[in-house]
Amino acid sequence: MPANTSNLAWVFAGGNALGAYHAGAYEALHNQGLRPHWVVGASIGAVTAAIVAGNAPDDRVAKLRQFWDEATQFTGLSPTKMLKPRQIYNGLHAFLALVWGRPNIYRHRLPGFWSALPWVPNDVALFDNAPLLGTLKRLVDFERLNRGDTRLTVCCVDVETGEEVYFDTARQTIRPEHILASTAILPAFPPVELDGRVFCDAGFTNNLPLDAIFATEPERDLLCIATDLFSLQAPRPRSLDAVLERANDLIFASAARRSVAGLTREYDLRQKLDPDGSTVTLLHLVYQAGAHELAAKSFDYSPSSIRDRWAAGARDAVSGLERLEAQGTDRRRFNYVALHGPKIADHRR
C-alpha cells in the first residue's frame, strides 16, 4: 500500500443492482482504516458516494447495508448451486423487479410502457424513480454532505446538449435531486430538470467518471480507487442472453478503458517533463459477473445475488490492497493497478 493514503479518492461506477459490489468493497477498506477525502459517482455510484459523504464514518457501512437490505427482493425462494436453476432463479427475480419495482428505488409510472400504443398519450420513461428521493433523505444527511468533510462529485449528462456535467460540493450545494438526476438512465427513468436544464444518467457516455479526479493535476501524491461494475473481459458468449449481456457490458465498460489509456499517455508525458512531480496510483477493481448472471442482472435484486456481489467487492478490495503492497514503491508518476481491469499498453522506453 502507498505510504501516504491521506489523499484518497474513490470513484463509484453505475450499474443499478450490481452496486452492492461497491458496498462490499467500501466495507472491506473501511475496516482497513481507509477513509476517502473525495468520492465521485454516477448512477448507483452516485447513491453510494452520497451515503458515504453524507454520514459520519462510523455510520457509513450501516447505512449502505440498510439501503441494500431495503432494495433486496425477498420472495422466499431459495437458490441452488446448479447453474441452470440459479439462472432461472435470477431471471425470475429480475422479471419481478421489472414488474413490481423496488419500493425504495423506483415504481411503475403511467402511461409508461403503454405510451408505445398509438392511442395512449406520450411518456418519456418506463419507471418512476421518485421513491429514491425519500430513501436519500432518510439515509443521507445533506447538511453534513454539503459541509464538505468528504468532497462529493456527481456525474450527469445534459439531455439536450450531451454535455457531461459534474455537480460538486466544492462549488455548489447538492440536493437529493442532483443524485436522482445521476440515476436517471434513459429510457428506464425520466430525466430530471434542475435550474432550467434537463439531466440524465451518464452511464452510456462515462459510467466510471474518472475525469472529475484527474481534470487537474493533483498537488500531492494521490491514491484513487475505482470500483467498476461492468467488465471488458468475459468468456465467449454461447447463448442469445449471453450475447445481450456481453453487448451491455461493452457499452458500459468501454469508456473506462479509454479514460485509463488517456491517463497513461498523459502521465507518460508528465513523467518526461517533470519526473519528480506528484504521483498517482489508480487501483481499478472490476466486478466479474458469475456464469449464473443474465443480461438483466442490473435488475436482479435477489438475496443471493446481492449477497454475492457484496462479498465479491470485499474480496476484490482486499486483493487489490495486497497487489498494491506487492508492487513496491515505484516513483513513476502514474501507476495503474487493476484487478480484472483492461489491459493498458505500457509506453515506457
Salt bridges, closest charged atoms under 4 A:
GLU27 OE2 - ARG65 NH2 3.45
GLU70 OE1 - ARG138 NH2 2.78
ASP123 OD1 - ARG109 NH2 2.73
ASP128 OD2 - ARG107 NH2 3.19
ASP149 OD2 - ARG144 NH1 3.79
ASP149 OD2 - ARG147 NH2 3.05
ASP158 OD2 - ARG197 NE 2.77
GLU163 OE1 - ARG197 NH2 2.93
ASP168 OD2 - ARG151 NH2 2.71
ASP168 OD2 - ARG171 NH1 3.66
GLU177 OE1 - ARG175 NE 3.63
GLU217 OE1 - ARG270 NH1 2.74
GLU217 OE2 - ARG333 NH2 2.32
ASP221 OD2 - ARG331 NH1 3.13
ASP228 OD2 - HIS284 NE2 2.98
GLU245 OE2 - LYS297 NZ 2.97
ASP249 OD1 - LYS297 NZ 2.99
GLU266 OE2 - ARG270 NH2 2.62
ASP268 OD1 - ARG332 NH2 3.12
GLU293 OE1 - ARG309 NH2 2.66
ASP300 OD2 - ARG309 NH2 3.69
ASP308 OD2 - ARG86 NH2 2.98
ASP316 OD1 - HIS340 NE2 3.98
ASP330 OD2 - ARG348 NH1 3.76
ASP346 OD2 - ARG348 NH2 2.55
